[in-house]
Amino acid sequence: MIIKRILTNNAVVIEENNKEKIVCGKGIAFNKRRGMEIDESLVTQIFTLEEDNGLRYETLVKDVPMEYQT
């Protein structure tokens, strides 16, 4: 896992299979820089964005009457 962006010492953004993921773990980014490898044994959580979330939002907005949309 290669660091794409450091959020905190405990959270980084990586890119895997053309998808961005947030990886968390205690001290996972301590003394690390962008482009460096992270120790996978420190990973405790991985967060990914599902593709259909935008579609769900769009469906909800279509159901709101125009008078309430800004």
N, C-alpha and C positions, 0 to 999 in steps of 0.2 A: 504494500500500500504506500503510495507516494503522496506526500502532502501537497495539496493544491493551494490551500489557504489556511492560516492558523486563526481560529476564533478566540480561544483561550488556551491556557496550559493543559486543559482537560478536554478540549474539543477542537477537531480539525475537519476541514472539507477535503475529501478525496474524490477522484474521478475513476470509476470502474465500469467498464463496458459502456462507455459514453453516457453514463449517468452520474450525477453528483450525489455524494452521500456525506452525511455528517457522522463522524466516528468519535465516540467519547470513551474516556478511560482516565484514571488517575495519573496525572503527569505525562500524558501521551505526547505532548508537544514541548515538554521542558527541554530547553537548549537545542531545539530543532529549528530549521528554516524551511521555507518553501522548496519543494523538490527533493527533500530528504525522505528516506524510508522510515516508517514508524514500526515499532515493535508490536506485532499482532497479538502477543500474549497480554498486552495491557488493555486491549479493546474490551469494553464491557457492554457498550450499546452501539448500534448502527441504525441510523435513520435515513430513509429514502422517501422521495416524493412519488406518489403513485400517479400514473398518467391521467386517470379519469377524474381527478379532483377539479380541474378546470371545467370539464363538461358538467359536473354536478353544480358548480357555481353558476354557470351559464343557464342551466335549466331552472334554478331557483330564481334568478333575476327575471327571466321571461314570465314567471308567474306573478310578479309584483305589478300591480296596476300602475300605469304611466304617471298618475297624479302623485304617487309616492316616490318615484325615481327622480334623482337629481342629476 
